[in-house]
Amino acid sequence: MADALSVIPSAVLRNLADKLYEKRKNAALEVEGIVKQLAAAGDHEKISAVINLLTTEFTYSPQANHRKGGLIGLAAATVGLTSEAAQHLEQIVPPVLNSFSDQDSRVRYYACEALYNIAKVVRGDFIIFFNQIFDALCKLSADSDANVQSAAHLLDRLVKDIVTESDQFSIEEFIPLLRERMNVLNPYVRQFLVGWITVLDSVPDIDMLGFLPDFLDGLFNMLSDSSHEIRQQADSALWEFLQEIKNSPSVDYGRMAEILVQRAASPDEFTRLTAITWINEFVKLGGDQLVPYYADILGAILPCISDKEEKIRVVARETNEELRAIKADPADGFDVGPILSIATRQLSSEWEATRIEALHWISTLLNRHRTEVLHFLNDIFDTLLKALSDPSDEVVLLVLEVHACIAKDLQHFRQLVVFLVHNFRVDNSLLEKRGALIIRRLCVLLDAERVYRELSTILEGEADLDFACTMVQALNLILLTSSELSELRDLLKKSLVNPAGKDLFVSLYASWCHSPMAIISLCLLAQTYHHASAVIQSLVEEDINVKFLVQLDKLIRLLETPIFAYLRLQLLEPGRYTWLLKALYGLLMLLPQQSAAFKILRTRLKTVPSFSFNGEQIKRTSSGNPYSQILHSMPSGSQFSEDGDVNSDAGSSHGGINFASRLQQFEQMQHQHRIHGKAQAQLRSSSTSSSKEVQRPQEQHRPPPSDISRPSSRSSRKAPGQLQL
């Protein structure tokens, strides 16, 4: 310090700490001249002493004016050193950098000015301090003082110029600094960072693209900034990088894909659009590199397919198609499991479009990698079954296609039907709302006869008798009304002459026994009229209840549809189809006379030609009640096995079908239902008795409900658990 005092007059040092800027400036010029002379003499020891004096006595002084003078003095010393300044930078730059955090804004301002002047002199030589300078500039860009900010911007531009022309700049050392600050929310800092990214990316010798994954997330974060200018700058930088990616032969798609997937779920619309656009390009360009990330990418795409913004939906759909078109091989590392898991998870999406595309993915995976998908069947099967309750018909139809694809194997076919029946059992609304759609579609996809046979086998041993009855009634109604089952109906019509029809009739009969009306319908369809009549005659009082009458009402109305046109035409030959007449009269006698169904059937039977049972003639009458004589005039010695064939033993086999055994089977099943019904009634009675004990006296003397005299009034309504077509 003594050396420094000997070369710098005390007056200069005094003026350097003066409160007036002009005096400090003049003193700095004196210091510049002194240092220039010392440099010319090569006396670097004294130069170091001068710099040390300026640092310790001025820049680190508790007096603000001293600190200002010290900064301007260090800048002047650097100017005086000119080309020899580089060897003294270790002394000069640190105190200036330290002043950037000074509590006095004017000191911070002079620090910017000082470093600016120093940088102009040494240029690339101060790159060794770049990290510290960058850190300081980053903080000053958000300085509370506008003058300091302005000075920092000037310094920043100069530093950028120096860095872009320097061959000593290390991008590897810079990136960690950048990455640490990319998630800062301050708008000034964000502008500062985007500016540096843009400048460095413009330098041909600096490979910013290779480090893009390190700061890509931060750029995307800026797309949702409240400042329009920052959003624009970030978007512009991202667009430039995307163009570089398209033209680059080597890109790290994997790391960036992870970032894009997260940003595709951003609450900010512009961020989502940009992310999905990038993903779209990655899917087109990435190829095999993206195989490990297919599942994550799909997880980002599917929700965007239902985005509220149309632009996002369009790009997401295009990307989805591009991704699905890629035929990756498990042998190349393609893992079906994660993709299947993502698609299955999206079946719970609130958006229909997303659920539909998820099902398309499952279907695609089944078609391409069936073995691998079936390996995960236990993980997805329950979800696929739940999807059958989806409010969208399109979704349900697609789910059924997936189920049908799985059920191509016998083992999975039975598993599907068993699970389906189970779902119908535990979710009654599924049977009511979706039962017809599900059964009809499965019949188309998997062969109607196969489906009905399997359902019948399962329901035959069903322990829940009430459910079995409901399910059989539903299946019977579908059988009688659905166009998809026309071939099955045609086969059943040939039950007496065709072995295949007979086998189907017997197969269905076993489970149809759960419902008297289903059995009668099946017999009318199969033209086993004698047996239909026997079933009707076997009914007892307990069988004729409201549910039965509702089902009977439906059947009478179905008899008037084109499906039973053949049956109505057969009524033109009462001599040949006597048991048909008897069966229909039996149904008529079960109906209340005031019901609409009674009137419909009676009107139909009035059109039947009268018949003389002595076999002489079939005559048509135009008035009166000609059919009343039919049942009363039947020869007591005659027995008909089926219409058109007289046989002395009505209980014998016909067409290979043992009807006596079938009738016994039906009666046994109905006996079980009656026992079950009585048990249920007793439970309800016990429950009612318990509740009556706590009723008020006036509640115990209510008049009984009126009897149901018009079942037809209920016929248009759906019985509990019944299918609505």
Rosetta blueprint (number, residue, H / E / L):
1 M L
2 A H
3 D H
4 A H
5 L H
6 S H
7 V H
8 I L
9 P L
10 S H
11 A H
12 V H
13 L H
14 R H
15 N H
16 L H
17 A L
18 D L
19 K L
20 L L
21 Y H
22 E H
23 K H
24 R H
25 K H
26 N H
27 A H
28 A H
29 L H
30 E H
31 V H
32 E H
33 G H
34 I H
35 V H
36 K H
37 Q H
38 L H
39 A H
40 A H
41 A H
42 G L
43 D L
44 H H
45 E H
46 K H
47 I H
48 S H
49 A H
50 V H
51 I H
52 N H
53 L H
54 L H
55 T H
56 T H
57 E H
58 F H
59 T H
60 Y L
61 S L
62 P L
63 Q L
64 A H
65 N H
66 H H
67 R H
68 K H
69 G H
70 G H
71 L H
72 I H
73 G H
74 L H
75 A H
76 A H
77 A H
78 T H
79 V H
80 G H
81 L H
82 T H
83 S H
84 E H
85 A H
86 A H
87 Q H
88 H H
89 L H
90 E H
91 Q H
92 I H
93 V H
94 P H
95 P H
96 V H
97 L H
98 N H
99 S H
100 F L
101 S L
102 D L
103 Q L
104 D L
105 S H
106 R H
107 V H
108 R H
109 Y H
110 Y H
111 A H
112 C H
113 E H
114 A H
115 L H
116 Y H
117 N H
118 I H
119 A H
120 K H
121 V H
122 V H
123 R H
124 G H
125 D H
126 F H
127 I H
128 I H
129 F H
130 F H
131 N H
132 Q H
133 I H
134 F H
135 D H
136 A H
137 L H
138 C H
139 K H
140 L H
141 S L
142 A L
143 D L
144 S L
145 D L
146 A H
147 N H
148 V H
149 Q H
150 S H
151 A H
152 A H
153 H H
154 L H
155 L H
156 D H
157 R H
158 L H
159 V H
160 K H
161 D H
162 I H
163 V H
164 T H
165 E H
166 S L
167 D L
168 Q L
169 F L
170 S L
171 I H
172 E H
173 E H
174 F H
175 I H
176 P H
177 L H
178 L H
179 R H
180 E H
181 R H
182 M L
183 N L
184 V L
185 L L
186 N L
187 P H
188 Y H
189 V H
190 R H
191 Q H
192 F H
193 L H
194 V H
195 G H
196 W H
197 I H
198 T H
199 V H
200 L H
201 D H
202 S L
203 V L
204 P L
205 D L
206 I L
207 D L
208 M L
209 L H
210 G H
211 F H
212 L H
213 P H
214 D H
215 F H
216 L H
217 D H
218 G H
219 L H
220 F H
221 N H
222 M H
223 L L
224 S L
225 D L
226 S L
227 S L
228 H H
229 E H
230 I H
231 R H
232 Q H
233 Q H
234 A H
235 D H
236 S H
237 A H
238 L H
239 W H
240 E H
241 F H
242 L H
243 Q H
244 E H
245 I H
246 K H
247 N H
248 S L
249 P L
250 S L
251 V L
252 D L
253 Y H
254 G H
255 R H
256 M H
257 A H
258 E H
259 I H
260 L H
261 V H
262 Q H
263 R H
264 A L
265 A L
266 S L
267 P L
268 D L
269 E H
270 F H
271 T H
272 R H
273 L H
274 T H
275 A H
276 I H
277 T H
278 W H
279 I H
280 N H
281 E H
282 F H
283 V H
284 K H
285 L H
286 G H
287 G H
288 D H
289 Q H
290 L H
291 V H
292 P H
293 Y H
294 Y H
295 A H
296 D H
297 I H
298 L H
299 G H
300 A H
301 I H
302 L H
303 P H
304 C H
305 I L
306 S L
307 D L
308 K L
309 E L
310 E H
311 K H
312 I H
313 R H
314 V H
315 V H
316 A H
317 R H
318 E H
319 T H
320 N H
321 E H
322 E H
323 L H
324 R H
325 A H
326 I L
327 K L
328 A L
329 D L
330 P H
331 A H
332 D H
333 G L
334 F L
335 D L
336 V H
337 G H
338 P H
339 I H
340 L H
341 S H
342 I H
343 A H
344 T H
345 R H
346 Q H
347 L H
348 S H
349 S L
350 E L
351 W L
352 E H
353 A H
354 T H
355 R H
356 I H
357 E H
358 A H
359 L H
360 H H
361 W H
362 I H
363 S H
364 T H
365 L H
366 L H
367 N H
368 R H
369 H L
370 R H
371 T H
372 E H
373 V H
374 L H
375 H H
376 F L
377 L H
378 N H
379 D H
380 I H
381 F H
382 D H
383 T H
384 L H
385 L H
386 K H
387 A H
388 L H
389 S H
390 D L
391 P L
392 S L
393 D H
394 E H
395 V H
396 V H
397 L H
398 L H
399 V H
400 L H
401 E H
402 V H
403 H H
404 A H
405 C H
406 I H
407 A L
408 K L
409 D L
410 L H
411 Q H
412 H H
413 F H
414 R H
415 Q H
416 L H
417 V H
418 V H
419 F H
420 L H
421 V H
422 H H
423 N H
424 F H
425 R H
426 V H
427 D L
428 N H
429 S H
430 L H
431 L H
432 E H
433 K H
434 R H
435 G H
436 A H
437 L H
438 I H
439 I H
440 R H
441 R H
442 L H
443 C H
444 V H
445 L H
446 L H
447 D L
448 A H
449 E H
450 R H
451 V H
452 Y H
453 R H
454 E H
455 L H
456 S H
457 T H
458 I H
459 L H
460 E H
461 G L
462 E L
463 A L
464 D L
465 L H
466 D H
467 F H
468 A H
469 C H
470 T H
471 M H
472 V H
473 Q H
474 A H
475 L H
476 N H
477 L H
478 I H
479 L H
480 L H
481 T H
482 S L
483 S H
484 E H
485 L H
486 S H
487 E H
488 L H
489 R H
490 D H
491 L H
492 L H
493 K H
494 K L
495 S L
496 L L
497 V L
498 N L
499 P H
500 A H
501 G H
502 K H
503 D H
504 L H
505 F H
506 V H
507 S H
508 L H
509 Y H
510 A H
511 S H
512 W H
513 C L
514 H L
515 S L
516 P H
517 M H
518 A H
519 I H
520 I H
521 S H
522 L H
523 C H
524 L H
525 L H
526 A H
527 Q L
528 T L
529 Y H
530 H H
531 H H
532 A H
533 S H
534 A H
535 V H
536 I H
537 Q H
538 S H
539 L L
540 V L
541 E H
542 E H
543 D H
544 I L
545 N L
546 V H
547 K H
548 F H
549 L H
550 V H
551 Q H
552 L H
553 D H
554 K H
555 L H
556 I H
557 R H
558 L H
559 L L
560 E L
561 T L
562 P H
563 I H
564 F H
565 A H
566 Y H
567 L H
568 R H
569 L H
570 Q H
571 L L
572 L L
573 E L
574 P L
575 G L
576 R L
577 Y L
578 T H
579 W H
580 L H
581 L H
582 K H
583 A H
584 L H
585 Y H
586 G H
587 L H
588 L H
589 M H
590 L H
591 L L
592 P L
593 Q L
594 Q L
595 S L
596 A H
597 A H
598 F H
599 K H
600 I H
601 L H
602 R H
603 T H
604 R H
605 L H
606 K H
607 T L
608 V L
609 P L
610 S E
611 F E
612 S L
613 F L
614 N L
615 G L
616 E L
617 Q L
618 I E
619 K E
620 R L
621 T L
622 S L
623 S L
624 G L
625 N L
626 P L
627 Y L
628 S H
629 Q H
630 I H
631 L H
632 H H
633 S L
634 M L
635 P L
636 S L
637 G L
638 S L
639 Q L
640 F E
641 S E
642 E E
643 D L
644 G L
645 D E
646 V E
647 N L
648 S L
649 D L
650 A L
651 G L
652 S L
653 S E
654 H E
655 G L
656 G L
657 I E
658 N E
659 F H
660 A H
661 S H
662 R H
663 L H
664 Q H
665 Q H
666 F H
667 E H
668 Q H
669 M H
670 Q H
671 H H
672 Q H
673 H H
674 R H
675 I H
676 H H
677 G H
678 K H
679 A H
680 Q H
681 A H
682 Q H
683 L H
684 R H
685 S H
686 S H
687 S H
688 T H
689 S H
690 S H
691 S H
692 K H
693 E L
694 V L
695 Q L
696 R L
697 P H
698 Q H
699 E H
700 Q H
701 H H
702 R L
703 P L
704 P L
705 P L
706 S L
707 D L
708 I L
709 S L
710 R L
711 P L
712 S H
713 S H
714 R H
715 S H
716 S L
717 R L
718 K L
719 A L
720 P L
721 G L
722 Q L
723 L L
724 Q L
725 L L
